[in-house]
């Protein structure tokens, strides 16, 4: 990949025509405060914190709302190295130095200071926990110290100590995982997960590091370590600048396994996670590479493309100036409104999906352009699988999948290729039903038939992907049962570690990397599937005539929690529209529908009756009555009243097809409908015999009498009258008997005359 993939010039807000798969949405959250000393991010409470000389201002970042109003708290004067709120927001802890942390009760204002017992110790950082054994953990050069807070927080009670010589550490609240670096090269890592279910110590492991020279000993830095959570699994990503690789380690209870590596093309990278999609920002090359590691794939989802800013045009910026609105700080350093510098030196990436521009005091949220991603690949099956796993924009992913399915059918792609695409959609829907993730749509029924009639009638079978996972022990060949410690956390919104940002007058930025900028998930328990629920993104709304429509779309987006497509959706939004647009021989569409029936039968999903009706219409239109008969006899088309009625309608010009419809009504015990159709066809005497045999008493006698009278056969009319007189009480006193008796008399008079 060349560094010329994107220009180093500023990218305009209005450059919507540029190609991009990842973008940040205008407007950002503005956090510029006069007199601000620094910017911190507290991943425990998901707040952006800006301290001044005697106050702290806080902005909630979840859900992301650019217009959120900050809250404020009074704090004492003094340096602020780090700051975090307790998880219940009742306490505020401020690190004043490398030896002291001050804890303040927000309600009473009481404070308490924690200090190192020895001058040789240094406090590297701290974090609050939801563990039942401790409330706050201090990370010191001598190890971990776990404390509980007493009521009134006038003291801390030491709960436990983990002795270790620590050089630096990385922590994320969502994972509840802290990694401690030890050794001369800082490549020996020890991990602890301190969560609501207890404390778990992970096996110590070493990071792989390439050497630039034979005798060199490179030192691993904290900024080269990222903790991310993808599909409920916790990974540690390590950047090796010598080998130009991003190594991937996955955590298990009894092992930490390296699971491949990703190539990097820049010595400076950043990592984001959006909707379980891993984004590796090649900062020097100014492009983003997208990975979906659900199936442990190390192939990028799409080609590397730049990160763009969307939602703000030069015209809007100019209008804002004329209106006297304050747009300062939204455009970066450039005086030309509507432009910003992408991947500026002042940008700090907050995993999972935030970017803090410390120079301008703004916070951006990263988004995926699912439409651009889906249109950039010709691998339909792969794109569908990718879209089906999306949760944040489930409705958009669902609509894109439906559009792709329609397109490949209209383009008459090879039937096996379309069949594989349909298998993806059907399998994903079946999985969503099994895992309870499908909430939208009508009631879903599973087929009660245990047989495989469709499979026996179709020779071709598409193999399905094995979605089961192996444990690291199984992968390594030991045969030990997998005891994965990765578990989906109940916290599914954005989470970040506490990262300090301060603009330095020198070349470097003072980023407090004593705690990393990453996210994670709960390690304790068993592994989870890739269908972990995610909250919907609350997008900022642009003013104008389209505001109401945008709100409606966002409400729909929040309602749809899964991109899974039901058989009803496929019938209504794929096959029915395609049938209207396709011209020529319908046999291709019939073949596609048969593949859909095969796939649905494998998953034991009940198919909507409309799909069978559509098949009959297509076959009859092409006069493929023999093939239609085989589909009926082999039960590829399931019997139903709707199917029988369509067979009768399509069999107007084919007696055998109409007979199939009549026979289906009898098989389904729809005797009333069967009798009515016999009468309509003129077989009223046979209908009478069948009605007497099956005890059908819901058909009006007038229908039989009218049919007999229309035949102009007095004997038949007399037989019908005698039948109803014998079997229906008080029939002789009805108007029907009187009327048709008079008609019979007239007919007999005409015969004798």
ZITA-V318259 format. One record per backbone hydrogen bond with DSSP energy under -1.0 kcal/mol. CO is the residue of the C=O (numbers start at 0). NH is the residue of the N-H. If there is no record, write none. Layout:
BEGIN
co;nh
CO;NH
CO;NH
END
This chain:
BEGIN
co;nh
1;4
10;339
11;14
13;15
14;17
20;368
21;307
22;366
23;309
28;362
32;35
38;500
39;48
41;45
41;46
45;60
46;41
47;58
48;39
49;56
50;36
53;74
54;51
55;72
56;49
57;70
58;47
64;67
70;57
72;55
81;94
83;92
85;88
89;105
90;85
91;103
92;83
93;101
94;80
97;122
98;115
99;95
99;96
100;113
101;93
102;111
103;91
104;108
109;104
111;102
113;100
117;120
121;140
124;138
126;136
134;128
135;146
136;126
137;144
138;123
138;124
139;142
140;165
141;163
142;139
143;161
144;137
145;158
145;159
146;134
146;135
147;156
149;152
154;149
156;147
159;145
161;143
167;180
169;178
171;175
175;193
176;171
177;191
178;169
179;189
180;166
181;187
184;219
186;206
187;181
188;204
189;179
190;201
191;177
192;199
194;197
197;194
199;192
204;188
220;223
221;224
223;238
225;236
226;518
227;234
229;232
232;229
233;250
234;227
235;248
236;225
237;246
239;243
239;244
243;263
244;239
245;261
246;237
247;258
248;235
249;256
254;251
256;249
259;247
261;245
267;282
269;280
271;278
273;276
276;273
277;290
278;271
279;288
280;269
280;282
281;285
281;286
286;281
287;304
288;279
289;300
290;277
292;295
304;287
307;23
309;25
312;316
313;317
314;318
315;319
316;320
317;321
318;322
319;324
320;323
326;329
335;338
337;12
339;10
343;346
345;357
347;355
349;353
351;272
352;365
353;349
354;363
355;347
356;360
356;361
360;30
361;356
362;28
363;354
364;24
366;22
367;369
368;372
369;373
370;374
377;379
378;382
379;383
380;384
381;385
382;386
383;387
386;389
390;393
392;396
393;397
394;398
395;399
396;400
397;401
398;402
399;403
400;404
401;405
402;406
403;407
404;408
405;409
406;410
407;412
408;411
413;417
414;418
415;419
416;420
417;421
418;422
419;423
420;424
421;425
422;426
423;427
424;428
425;429
426;430
427;431
428;432
429;433
430;434
431;436
431;437
444;605
451;455
452;456
470;474
471;475
472;477
482;252
499;511
500;38
501;509
508;510
510;512
516;350
521;486
543;546
545;549
546;550
547;551
548;552
549;553
550;554
551;555
552;556
553;557
554;558
555;559
565;569
566;570
567;571
568;572
569;573
569;574
570;575
573;577
574;578
575;579
576;580
577;581
585;589
586;590
587;591
588;592
589;593
590;594
591;595
592;596
593;597
594;598
595;599
596;600
597;601
598;602
599;604
603;446
607;610
608;612
609;613
610;614
611;615
612;616
613;617
614;618
615;619
616;620
617;621
618;623
619;622
622;624
623;627
624;628
625;629
626;630
627;631
628;632
629;633
630;635
630;636
631;634
639;643
640;644
641;645
642;646
643;647
644;648
645;649
646;650
653;657
654;658
655;659
656;660
657;661
658;662
659;663
660;664
661;665
662;666
663;667
664;669
665;668
668;670
669;673
670;674
671;675
672;676
673;677
674;678
675;679
676;680
677;682
678;681
681;683
682;686
683;687
684;688
685;689
686;690
687;691
688;692
689;693
690;695
699;702
700;704
701;705
702;706
703;707
704;708
705;709
706;710
708;711
712;716
713;717
714;718
715;719
716;720
717;721
718;722
719;723
720;724
721;725
722;726
723;727
727;730
730;733
733;737
734;738
735;739
736;740
737;741
738;742
739;743
740;744
741;745
742;746
743;747
744;748
745;749
746;750
747;751
748;752
END
